């Protein structure tokens, strides 16, 4: 999953790509890390990549037909049902 995200975002943002390469090196150098260490690293990665993407002006390519701004949060899904998947 991580490599897929890196390829998708990193191909358009060299800074993200470099950071992800550093994280991959850390993962490969720490095969015996605990679950908590990996979870902490994943949280760190999510925060850093989000920061780098925002600094670069948003998601590469953005949404088709969109201006890169987040959804307005209208009432369209106010009463939307979410079905549980077994």
C-alpha positions in Angstrom: 0.0 0.0 0.0 2.7 2.5 1.0 4.7 2.0 -2.3 1.5 2.4 -4.3 0.8 5.7 -2.6 4.4 6.8 -3.1 4.2 6.0 -6.8 1.0 7.9 -7.2 1.9 11.0 -5.3 5.7 10.9 -5.5 5.8 10.9 -9.3 4.5 14.5 -9.3 6.2 15.6 -6.1 9.9 15.0 -5.8 10.0 16.0 -2.2 7.4 13.4 -1.3 9.2 10.8 -3.4 12.5 11.5 -1.5 10.8 11.3 1.9 9.1 8.0 1.0 12.4 6.6 -0.1 13.8 7.5 3.4 10.9 5.8 5.1 11.3 2.6 2.9 14.9 2.6 4.0 13.8 2.8 7.6 11.3 0.0 7.2 13.9 -2.2 5.6 16.4 -1.4 8.3 14.0 -2.2 11.1 12.4 -5.5 10.3 12.0 -6.3 14.0 10.2 -3.1 14.9 7.1 -3.5 17.1 3.6 -2.9 15.8 3.5 0.3 17.9 6.7 1.5 16.2 5.3 0.8 12.8 2.0 2.5 13.6 3.9 5.6 15.0 5.9 5.7 11.8 2.8 5.4 9.6 1.2 8.3 11.5 4.4 10.3 11.0 4.4 9.5 7.3 0.7 10.5 6.9 1.3 13.8 8.6 4.5 14.6 6.7 3.1 13.6 3.2 0.0 15.7 3.8 2.2 18.6 4.8 4.4 18.2 1.7 1.4 17.8 -0.6 -0.3 20.9 0.8 2.9 22.9 0.6 3.1 22.0 -3.1 -0.5 23.2 -3.7 -2.7 20.2 -3.1 -3.0 16.7 -4.6 -1.1 16.3 -7.8 -3.6 16.6 -10.7 -6.5 17.3 -8.3 -10.0 16.0 -8.9 -11.2 16.1 -12.5 -13.2 19.3 -13.0 -12.3 20.5 -9.5 -10.3 23.5 -8.4 -8.3 21.5 -5.8 -10.4 22.9 -2.9 -12.0 20.5 -0.4 -15.7 19.8 -0.7 -17.9 22.5 0.8 -19.5 20.2 3.3 -23.0 20.8 2.1 -26.0 18.8 3.3 -26.0 16.4 0.4 -25.0 13.5 2.6 -26.6 14.7 5.8 -28.8 11.6 6.2 -26.7 9.2 4.2 -26.8 5.6 5.3 -23.6 3.6 5.6 -24.1 -0.2 5.2 -21.8 -2.5 7.1 -19.8 -4.9 4.9 -19.1 -8.3 6.4 
